[in-house]
Amino acid sequence: MADAFPCARVTEAELDERGDGPIWEMKFDLGGREREVDVDADNGAVLGSD
């Protein structure tokens, strides 16, 4: 996630299960704006963001 969103500060993280396996649902602050991202818990790939 650090490569995709430099200087982001994670404010919340929840481990969840999806059909393909475990994911991290993360909320973070980036430049004063709250954003969300889903990250593959196995390989760290960013799956989607708002």
N, CA, C and O atoms as a Maestro MAE file, in Angstrom:
{
 s_m_m2io_version
 :::
 2.0.0
}

f_m_ct {
 s_m_title
 :::
 protein
 m_atom[200] {
  # First column is atom index #
  i_m_mmod_type
  r_m_x_coord
  r_m_y_coord
  r_m_z_coord
  i_m_residue_number
  s_m_chain_name
  s_m_pdb_residue_name
  s_m_pdb_atom_name
  i_m_atomic_number
  :::
  1 25 0.819 -1.185 0.000 1 A "MET " " N  " 7
  2 3 0.000 0.000 0.000 1 A "MET " " CA " 6
  3 2 0.860 1.243 0.000 1 A "MET " " C  " 6
  4 15 0.470 2.258 -0.578 1 A "MET " " O  " 8
  5 25 2.016 1.193 0.631 2 A "ALA " " N  " 7
  6 3 2.883 2.367 0.721 2 A "ALA " " CA " 6
  7 2 3.309 2.874 -0.654 2 A "ALA " " C  " 6
  8 15 3.450 4.082 -0.846 2 A "ALA " " O  " 8
  9 25 3.515 1.977 -1.609 3 A "ASP " " N  " 7
  10 3 3.899 2.401 -2.953 3 A "ASP " " CA " 6
  11 2 2.742 3.086 -3.677 3 A "ASP " " C  " 6
  12 15 2.951 4.040 -4.426 3 A "ASP " " O  " 8
  13 25 1.534 2.604 -3.454 4 A "ALA " " N  " 7
  14 3 0.367 3.163 -4.131 4 A "ALA " " CA " 6
  15 2 -0.093 4.478 -3.505 4 A "ALA " " C  " 6
  16 15 -0.622 5.344 -4.202 4 A "ALA " " O  " 8
  17 25 0.106 4.632 -2.196 5 A "PHE " " N  " 7
  18 3 -0.366 5.815 -1.472 5 A "PHE " " CA " 6
  19 2 0.733 6.332 -0.545 5 A "PHE " " C  " 6
  20 15 0.629 6.173 0.671 5 A "PHE " " O  " 8
  21 25 1.789 6.950 -1.094 6 A "PRO " " N  " 7
  22 3 2.872 7.448 -0.239 6 A "PRO " " CA " 6
  23 2 2.363 8.501 0.746 6 A "PRO " " C  " 6
  24 15 1.488 9.299 0.408 6 A "PRO " " O  " 8
  25 25 2.896 8.503 1.934 7 A "CYS " " N  " 7
  26 3 2.563 9.442 3.019 7 A "CYS " " CA " 6
  27 2 1.193 9.182 3.641 7 A "CYS " " C  " 6
  28 15 0.717 10.001 4.427 7 A "CYS " " O  " 8
  29 25 0.550 8.066 3.310 8 A "ALA " " N  " 7
  30 3 -0.741 7.744 3.910 8 A "ALA " " CA " 6
  31 2 -0.536 7.262 5.340 8 A "ALA " " C  " 6
  32 15 0.475 6.633 5.654 8 A "ALA " " O  " 8
  33 25 -1.505 7.562 6.202 9 A "ARG " " N  " 7
  34 3 -1.473 7.110 7.587 9 A "ARG " " CA " 6
  35 2 -2.704 6.242 7.821 9 A "ARG " " C  " 6
  36 15 -3.834 6.727 7.776 9 A "ARG " " O  " 8
  37 25 -2.472 4.946 8.074 10 A "VAL " " N  " 7
  38 3 -3.565 4.005 8.285 10 A "VAL " " CA " 6
  39 2 -4.265 4.339 9.600 10 A "VAL " " C  " 6
  40 15 -3.620 4.494 10.636 10 A "VAL " " O  " 8
  41 25 -5.597 4.447 9.544 11 A "THR " " N  " 7
  42 3 -6.380 4.769 10.738 11 A "THR " " CA " 6
  43 2 -7.202 3.584 11.224 11 A "THR " " C  " 6
  44 15 -7.622 3.551 12.381 11 A "THR " " O  " 8
  45 25 -7.436 2.598 10.337 12 A "GLU " " N  " 7
  46 3 -8.223 1.421 10.708 12 A "GLU " " CA " 6
  47 2 -7.897 0.292 9.733 12 A "GLU " " C  " 6
  48 15 -7.724 0.527 8.537 12 A "GLU " " O  " 8
  49 25 -7.814 -0.932 10.249 13 A "ALA " " N  " 7
  50 3 -7.583 -2.100 9.397 13 A "ALA " " CA " 6
  51 2 -8.374 -3.273 9.945 13 A "ALA " " C  " 6
  52 15 -8.376 -3.531 11.149 13 A "ALA " " O  " 8
  53 25 -9.046 -3.980 9.047 14 A "GLU " " N  " 7
  54 3 -9.846 -5.134 9.439 14 A "GLU " " CA " 6
  55 2 -9.576 -6.274 8.469 14 A "GLU " " C  " 6
  56 15 -9.674 -6.108 7.254 14 A "GLU " " O  " 8
  57 25 -9.232 -7.442 9.023 15 A "LEU " " N  " 7
  58 3 -9.009 -8.621 8.202 15 A "LEU " " CA " 6
  59 2 -10.358 -9.267 7.913 15 A "LEU " " C  " 6
  60 15 -11.147 -9.518 8.823 15 A "LEU " " O  " 8
  61 25 -10.612 -9.534 6.632 16 A "ASP " " N  " 7
  62 3 -11.899 -10.075 6.205 16 A "ASP " " CA " 6
  63 2 -11.650 -11.210 5.214 16 A "ASP " " C  " 6
  64 15 -10.536 -11.374 4.716 16 A "ASP " " O  " 8
  65 25 -12.681 -11.980 4.936 17 A "GLU " " N  " 7
  66 3 -12.613 -13.062 3.948 17 A "GLU " " CA " 6
  67 2 -13.487 -12.708 2.756 17 A "GLU " " C  " 6
  68 15 -14.612 -12.234 2.912 17 A "GLU " " O  " 8
  69 25 -12.959 -12.942 1.576 18 A "ARG " " N  " 7
  70 3 -13.735 -12.830 0.344 18 A "ARG " " CA " 6
  71 2 -13.639 -14.168 -0.360 18 A "ARG " " C  " 6
  72 15 -12.905 -15.047 0.091 18 A "ARG " " O  " 8
  73 25 -14.349 -14.339 -1.433 19 A "GLY " " N  " 7
  74 3 -14.350 -15.602 -2.163 19 A "GLY " " CA " 6
  75 2 -12.959 -16.083 -2.555 19 A "GLY " " C  " 6
  76 15 -12.700 -17.286 -2.590 19 A "GLY " " O  " 8
  77 25 -12.061 -15.138 -2.852 20 A "ASP " " N  " 7
  78 3 -10.713 -15.496 -3.297 20 A "ASP " " CA " 6
  79 2 -9.730 -15.671 -2.144 20 A "ASP " " C  " 6
  80 15 -8.602 -16.110 -2.367 20 A "ASP " " O  " 8
  81 25 -10.129 -15.338 -0.922 21 A "GLY " " N  " 7
  82 3 -9.237 -15.475 0.224 21 A "GLY " " CA " 6
  83 2 -9.268 -14.253 1.115 21 A "GLY " " C  " 6
  84 15 -10.157 -13.411 0.990 21 A "GLY " " O  " 8
  85 25 -8.291 -14.150 2.024 22 A "PRO " " N  " 7
  86 3 -8.292 -13.062 3.001 22 A "PRO " " CA " 6
  87 2 -7.871 -11.720 2.391 22 A "PRO " " C  " 6
  88 15 -6.991 -11.655 1.532 22 A "PRO " " O  " 8
  89 25 -8.519 -10.665 2.854 23 A "ILE " " N  " 7
  90 3 -8.158 -9.307 2.435 23 A "ILE " " CA " 6
  91 2 -8.123 -8.396 3.661 23 A "ILE " " C  " 6
  92 15 -8.792 -8.651 4.663 23 A "ILE " " O  " 8
  93 25 -7.343 -7.351 3.562 24 A "TRP " " N  " 7
  94 3 -7.363 -6.277 4.546 24 A "TRP " " CA " 6
  95 2 -8.245 -5.173 4.000 24 A "TRP " " C  " 6
  96 15 -8.027 -4.692 2.888 24 A "TRP " " O  " 8
  97 25 -9.245 -4.765 4.781 25 A "GLU " " N  " 7
  98 3 -10.040 -3.583 4.465 25 A "GLU " " CA " 6
  99 2 -9.449 -2.469 5.321 25 A "GLU " " C  " 6
  100 15 -9.531 -2.509 6.548 25 A "GLU " " O  " 8
  101 25 -8.852 -1.476 4.665 26 A "MET " " N  " 7
  102 3 -8.117 -0.445 5.388 26 A "MET " " CA " 6
  103 2 -8.687 0.932 5.113 26 A "MET " " C  " 6
  104 15 -9.076 1.252 3.990 26 A "MET " " O  " 8
  105 25 -8.727 1.745 6.165 27 A "LYS " " N  " 7
  106 3 -9.054 3.166 6.040 27 A "LYS " " CA " 6
  107 2 -7.767 3.924 6.353 27 A "LYS " " C  " 6
  108 15 -6.995 3.536 7.230 27 A "LYS " " O  " 8
  109 25 -7.556 5.006 5.622 28 A "PHE " " N  " 7
  110 3 -6.354 5.789 5.847 28 A "PHE " " CA " 6
  111 2 -6.585 7.255 5.545 28 A "PHE " " C  " 6
  112 15 -7.516 7.628 4.831 28 A "PHE " " O  " 8
  113 25 -5.720 8.071 6.105 29 A "ASP " " N  " 7
  114 3 -5.762 9.511 5.896 29 A "ASP " " CA " 6
  115 2 -4.662 9.866 4.897 29 A "ASP " " C  " 6
  116 15 -3.506 9.481 5.073 29 A "ASP " " O  " 8
  117 25 -5.024 10.590 3.865 30 A "LEU " " N  " 7
  118 3 -4.063 11.024 2.856 30 A "LEU " " CA " 6
  119 2 -4.351 12.480 2.534 30 A "LEU " " C  " 6
  120 15 -5.338 12.805 1.874 30 A "LEU " " O  " 8
  121 25 -3.482 13.337 3.007 31 A "GLY " " N  " 7
  122 3 -3.654 14.762 2.756 31 A "GLY " " CA " 6
  123 2 -4.899 15.350 3.385 31 A "GLY " " C  " 6
  124 15 -5.513 16.256 2.821 31 A "GLY " " O  " 8
  125 25 -5.285 14.836 4.565 32 A "GLY " " N  " 7
  126 3 -6.445 15.352 5.257 32 A "GLY " " CA " 6
  127 2 -7.766 14.759 4.792 32 A "GLY " " C  " 6
  128 15 -8.828 15.168 5.260 32 A "GLY " " O  " 8
  129 25 -7.711 13.814 3.891 33 A "ARG " " N  " 7
  130 3 -8.927 13.184 3.360 33 A "ARG " " CA " 6
  131 2 -8.917 11.700 3.703 33 A "ARG " " C  " 6
  132 15 -7.917 11.018 3.482 33 A "ARG " " O  " 8
  133 25 -10.037 11.192 4.248 34 A "GLU " " N  " 7
  134 3 -10.128 9.771 4.563 34 A "GLU " " CA " 6
  135 2 -10.453 8.995 3.303 34 A "GLU " " C  " 6
  136 15 -11.342 9.364 2.536 34 A "GLU " " O  " 8
  137 25 -9.708 7.901 3.103 35 A "ARG " " N  " 7
  138 3 -9.918 7.035 1.946 35 A "ARG " " CA " 6
  139 2 -9.967 5.593 2.418 35 A "ARG " " C  " 6
  140 15 -9.633 5.299 3.566 35 A "ARG " " O  " 8
  141 25 -10.384 4.692 1.534 36 A "GLU " " N  " 7
  142 3 -10.454 3.265 1.847 36 A "GLU " " CA " 6
  143 2 -9.775 2.477 0.739 36 A "GLU " " C  " 6
  144 15 -9.757 2.886 -0.422 36 A "GLU " " O  " 8
  145 25 -9.217 1.335 1.127 37 A "VAL " " N  " 7
  146 3 -8.554 0.464 0.157 37 A "VAL " " CA " 6
  147 2 -8.699 -0.980 0.615 37 A "VAL " " C  " 6
  148 15 -8.712 -1.259 1.814 37 A "VAL " " O  " 8
  149 25 -8.807 -1.895 -0.340 38 A "ASP " " N  " 7
  150 3 -8.792 -3.330 -0.064 38 A "ASP " " CA " 6
  151 2 -7.446 -3.867 -0.540 38 A "ASP " " C  " 6
  152 15 -7.004 -3.578 -1.652 38 A "ASP " " O  " 8
  153 25 -6.799 -4.659 0.329 39 A "VAL " " N  " 7
  154 3 -5.467 -5.186 0.032 39 A "VAL " " CA " 6
  155 2 -5.489 -6.699 0.198 39 A "VAL " " C  " 6
  156 15 -5.993 -7.203 1.201 39 A "VAL " " O  " 8
  157 25 -4.950 -7.428 -0.770 40 A "ASP " " N  " 7
  158 3 -4.836 -8.877 -0.692 40 A "ASP " " CA " 6
  159 2 -3.925 -9.224 0.486 40 A "ASP " " C  " 6
  160 15 -2.768 -8.805 0.513 40 A "ASP " " O  " 8
  161 25 -4.431 -9.984 1.458 41 A "ALA " " N  " 7
  162 3 -3.663 -10.314 2.658 41 A "ALA " " CA " 6
  163 2 -2.544 -11.311 2.374 41 A "ALA " " C  " 6
  164 15 -1.618 -11.433 3.176 41 A "ALA " " O  " 8
  165 25 -2.607 -12.022 1.260 42 A "ASP " " N  " 7
  166 3 -1.565 -12.985 0.919 42 A "ASP " " CA " 6
  167 2 -0.357 -12.343 0.246 42 A "ASP " " C  " 6
  168 15 0.784 -12.682 0.560 42 A "ASP " " O  " 8
  169 25 -0.605 -11.414 -0.680 43 A "ASN " " N  " 7
  170 3 0.527 -10.870 -1.451 43 A "ASN " " CA " 6
  171 2 0.688 -9.356 -1.374 43 A "ASN " " C  " 6
  172 15 1.631 -8.819 -1.954 43 A "ASN " " O  " 8
  173 25 -0.202 -8.652 -0.679 44 A "GLY " " N  " 7
  174 3 -0.079 -7.208 -0.508 44 A "GLY " " CA " 6
  175 2 -0.549 -6.372 -1.683 44 A "GLY " " C  " 6
  176 15 -0.388 -5.152 -1.668 44 A "GLY " " O  " 8
  177 25 -1.125 -6.997 -2.702 45 A "ALA " " N  " 7
  178 3 -1.601 -6.258 -3.876 45 A "ALA " " CA " 6
  179 2 -2.836 -5.436 -3.523 45 A "ALA " " C  " 6
  180 15 -3.734 -5.906 -2.825 45 A "ALA " " O  " 8
  181 25 -2.864 -4.203 -4.018 46 A "VAL " " N  " 7
  182 3 -4.037 -3.337 -3.856 46 A "VAL " " CA " 6
  183 2 -5.121 -3.843 -4.800 46 A "VAL " " C  " 6
  184 15 -4.910 -3.930 -6.009 46 A "VAL " " O  " 8
  185 25 -6.278 -4.174 -4.242 47 A "LEU " " N  " 7
  186 3 -7.386 -4.735 -5.024 47 A "LEU " " CA " 6
  187 2 -8.363 -3.672 -5.494 47 A "LEU " " C  " 6
  188 15 -9.008 -3.836 -6.529 47 A "LEU " " O  " 8
  189 25 -8.477 -2.597 -4.750 48 A "GLY " " N  " 7
  190 3 -9.390 -1.528 -5.127 48 A "GLY " " CA " 6
  191 2 -9.366 -0.436 -4.082 48 A "GLY " " C  " 6
  192 15 -9.022 -0.676 -2.924 48 A "GLY " " O  " 8
  193 25 -9.732 0.762 -4.495 49 A "SER " " N  " 7
  194 3 -9.783 1.893 -3.559 49 A "SER " " CA " 6
  195 2 -10.881 2.837 -3.986 49 A "SER " " C  " 6
  196 15 -11.398 2.752 -5.100 49 A "SER " " O  " 8
  197 25 -11.232 3.741 -3.082 50 A "ASP " " N  " 7
  198 3 -12.244 4.742 -3.430 50 A "ASP " " CA " 6
  199 2 -11.595 5.969 -4.002 50 A "ASP " " C  " 6
  200 15 -12.286 6.925 -4.355 50 A "ASP " " O  " 8
  :::
 }
 m_bond[199] {
  # First column is bond index #
  i_m_from
  i_m_to
  i_m_order
  :::
  1 1 2 1
  2 2 3 1
  3 3 4 2
  4 3 5 1
  5 5 6 1
  6 6 7 1
  7 7 8 2
  8 7 9 1
  9 9 10 1
  10 10 11 1
  11 11 12 2
  12 11 13 1
  13 13 14 1
  14 14 15 1
  15 15 16 2
  16 15 17 1
  17 17 18 1
  18 18 19 1
  19 19 20 2
  20 19 21 1
  21 21 22 1
  22 22 23 1
  23 23 24 2
  24 23 25 1
  25 25 26 1
  26 26 27 1
  27 27 28 2
  28 27 29 1
  29 29 30 1
  30 30 31 1
  31 31 32 2
  32 31 33 1
  33 33 34 1
  34 34 35 1
  35 35 36 2
  36 35 37 1
  37 37 38 1
  38 38 39 1
  39 39 40 2
  40 39 41 1
  41 41 42 1
  42 42 43 1
  43 43 44 2
  44 43 45 1
  45 45 46 1
  46 46 47 1
  47 47 48 2
  48 47 49 1
  49 49 50 1
  50 50 51 1
  51 51 52 2
  52 51 53 1
  53 53 54 1
  54 54 55 1
  55 55 56 2
  56 55 57 1
  57 57 58 1
  58 58 59 1
  59 59 60 2
  60 59 61 1
  61 61 62 1
  62 62 63 1
  63 63 64 2
  64 63 65 1
  65 65 66 1
  66 66 67 1
  67 67 68 2
  68 67 69 1
  69 69 70 1
  70 70 71 1
  71 71 72 2
  72 71 73 1
  73 73 74 1
  74 74 75 1
  75 75 76 2
  76 75 77 1
  77 77 78 1
  78 78 79 1
  79 79 80 2
  80 79 81 1
  81 81 82 1
  82 82 83 1
  83 83 84 2
  84 83 85 1
  85 85 86 1
  86 86 87 1
  87 87 88 2
  88 87 89 1
  89 89 90 1
  90 90 91 1
  91 91 92 2
  92 91 93 1
  93 93 94 1
  94 94 95 1
  95 95 96 2
  96 95 97 1
  97 97 98 1
  98 98 99 1
  99 99 100 2
  100 99 101 1
  101 101 102 1
  102 102 103 1
  103 103 104 2
  104 103 105 1
  105 105 106 1
  106 106 107 1
  107 107 108 2
  108 107 109 1
  109 109 110 1
  110 110 111 1
  111 111 112 2
  112 111 113 1
  113 113 114 1
  114 114 115 1
  115 115 116 2
  116 115 117 1
  117 117 118 1
  118 118 119 1
  119 119 120 2
  120 119 121 1
  121 121 122 1
  122 122 123 1
  123 123 124 2
  124 123 125 1
  125 125 126 1
  126 126 127 1
  127 127 128 2
  128 127 129 1
  129 129 130 1
  130 130 131 1
  131 131 132 2
  132 131 133 1
  133 133 134 1
  134 134 135 1
  135 135 136 2
  136 135 137 1
  137 137 138 1
  138 138 139 1
  139 139 140 2
  140 139 141 1
  141 141 142 1
  142 142 143 1
  143 143 144 2
  144 143 145 1
  145 145 146 1
  146 146 147 1
  147 147 148 2
  148 147 149 1
  149 149 150 1
  150 150 151 1
  151 151 152 2
  152 151 153 1
  153 153 154 1
  154 154 155 1
  155 155 156 2
  156 155 157 1
  157 157 158 1
  158 158 159 1
  159 159 160 2
  160 159 161 1
  161 161 162 1
  162 162 163 1
  163 163 164 2
  164 163 165 1
  165 165 166 1
  166 166 167 1
  167 167 168 2
  168 167 169 1
  169 169 170 1
  170 170 171 1
  171 171 172 2
  172 171 173 1
  173 173 174 1
  174 174 175 1
  175 175 176 2
  176 175 177 1
  177 177 178 1
  178 178 179 1
  179 179 180 2
  180 179 181 1
  181 181 182 1
  182 182 183 1
  183 183 184 2
  184 183 185 1
  185 185 186 1
  186 186 187 1
  187 187 188 2
  188 187 189 1
  189 189 190 1
  190 190 191 1
  191 191 192 2
  192 191 193 1
  193 193 194 1
  194 194 195 1
  195 195 196 2
  196 195 197 1
  197 197 198 1
  198 198 199 1
  199 199 200 2
  :::
 }
}
